[in-house]
Amino acid sequence: MRNEDSTVQATFNGIARRYDLMNRLMTLGSHKRWCRELAQCATSGGGDNFLDLATGTGVIARAVREQSPESAIIGADFSAAMLAMARSIEGNAGIDWQFADAHELPFDDGAFDAVTHGYLLRNVSDLDQVLAEQFRVLKPGGVVAAIETSPPSGLLGPLVRLGMRVVVPTLGTLIGRDRGAYKYLVESTLGFMGPEALRRRFERAGFTDVHVKAKLLGTNMIWTARKPG
Ligand SMILES: C[S@@+](CC[C@H](N)C(=O)[O-])C[C@H]1O[C@@H](n2cnc3c(N)ncnc32)[C@H](O)[C@@H]1O
């Protein structure tokens, strides 16, 4: 694993315990609703094998199970602390929690009807490799549905940036108890590519029908894309 990925892994291991609460606050209570919307995109075509990458505490995996209760769902992450939290949540029973690095997935080609992930892409050292792996493990015709932060743009962009730089690390100090980790989350969002550049990366990986839907003043985006059938 590259050094950048080990640093990210240590960061998420450190904030696992309070991550869900912080996420609710940072998304103004919208995170669960977005995850349900994303899960609906992943399951609307049917199928019975789903993979939620960078699953964290399993919010998206759980939303997939709500919509497709009979299917097999794997929640995978490379943070042991996040996986421990996922395993400890009562409503998460029945989901198969596995340790996996998104750069090198331990799954067969064409294993899944859909791959979901939340807030993975801006954290990885090799985005193209991570998208190529998702493409590989999807069945032909399978979909990826994901949520990712996006740097604020437009007229309100500078104001939203300032707000994020002030509010998130403050919450990180008071509630997350780790200012540095939440400063990282803000800076990785502000430094990440915009939607047009990310669309091109999905397409370069071979995906078609790439769609994006903006949430919360464009700071969060729900992505869907298809592996050609
Ligand atoms: C911001 S959390 C999001 C968790 C969950 N998807 C959600 O929406 O609440 C990002 C997660 O991505 C995981 N992650 C980051 N890079 C990863 C990688 N290369 N492979 C696997 N998981 C990774 C982290 O360990 C962390 O649990």
The ligand as an SDF file (V2000), in Angstrom:
LIG
                    3D

 27 29  0  0  0  0  0  0  0  0999 V2000
  -15.7350    9.2180    4.6450 C   0  0  0  0  0  0  0  0  0  0  0  0
  -15.8080    7.4930    5.0130 S   0  0  0  0  0  0  0  0  0  0  0  0
  -17.3380    7.0420    4.2580 C   0  0  0  0  0  0  0  0  0  0  0  0
  -18.0080    5.8490    4.8430 C   0  0  0  0  0  0  0  0  0  0  0  0
  -19.3540    5.4810    4.2200 C   0  0  0  0  0  0  0  0  0  0  0  0
  -19.1980    5.1400    2.8230 N   0  0  0  0  0  0  0  0  0  0  0  0
  -20.3600    6.5890    4.3870 C   0  0  0  0  0  0  0  0  0  0  0  0
  -20.8740    7.1270    3.3910 O   0  0  0  0  0  0  0  0  0  0  0  0
  -20.6900    6.9150    5.5370 O   0  0  0  0  0  0  0  0  0  0  0  0
  -14.6370    6.9280    3.8340 C   0  0  0  0  0  0  0  0  0  0  0  0
  -14.2850    5.4660    4.0000 C   0  0  0  0  0  0  0  0  0  0  0  0
  -13.4650    5.0950    2.9020 O   0  0  0  0  0  0  0  0  0  0  0  0
  -12.5260    4.1570    3.3750 C   0  0  0  0  0  0  0  0  0  0  0  0
  -11.4190    4.1280    2.4050 N   0  0  0  0  0  0  0  0  0  0  0  0
  -10.6220    5.1470    2.0040 C   0  0  0  0  0  0  0  0  0  0  0  0
   -9.7170    4.7080    1.1140 N   0  0  0  0  0  0  0  0  0  0  0  0
   -9.9510    3.3860    0.9410 C   0  0  0  0  0  0  0  0  0  0  0  0
   -9.3440    2.3730    0.1480 C   0  0  0  0  0  0  0  0  0  0  0  0
   -8.2960    2.6290   -0.6310 N   0  0  0  0  0  0  0  0  0  0  0  0
   -9.8460    1.1250    0.2120 N   0  0  0  0  0  0  0  0  0  0  0  0
  -10.8940    0.8230    1.0200 C   0  0  0  0  0  0  0  0  0  0  0  0
  -11.5160    1.7400    1.8090 N   0  0  0  0  0  0  0  0  0  0  0  0
  -11.0400    3.0080    1.7580 C   0  0  0  0  0  0  0  0  0  0  0  0
  -12.1470    4.6890    4.7510 C   0  0  0  0  0  0  0  0  0  0  0  0
  -11.5380    3.7190    5.5620 O   0  0  0  0  0  0  0  0  0  0  0  0
  -13.5090    5.1590    5.2740 C   0  0  0  0  0  0  0  0  0  0  0  0
  -14.1710    4.1540    5.9920 O   0  0  0  0  0  0  0  0  0  0  0  0
  1  2  1  0
  2  3  1  0
  2 10  1  0
  3  4  1  0
  4  5  1  0
  5  6  1  0
  5  7  1  0
  7  8  2  0
  7  9  1  0
 10 11  1  0
 11 12  1  0
 11 26  1  0
 12 13  1  0
 13 14  1  0
 13 24  1  0
 14 15  1  0
 14 23  1  0
 15 16  2  0
 16 17  1  0
 17 18  1  0
 17 23  2  0
 18 19  1  0
 18 20  2  0
 20 21  1  0
 21 22  2  0
 22 23  1  0
 24 25  1  0
 24 26  1  0
 26 27  1  0
M  CHG  2   2   1   9  -1
M  END
$$$$
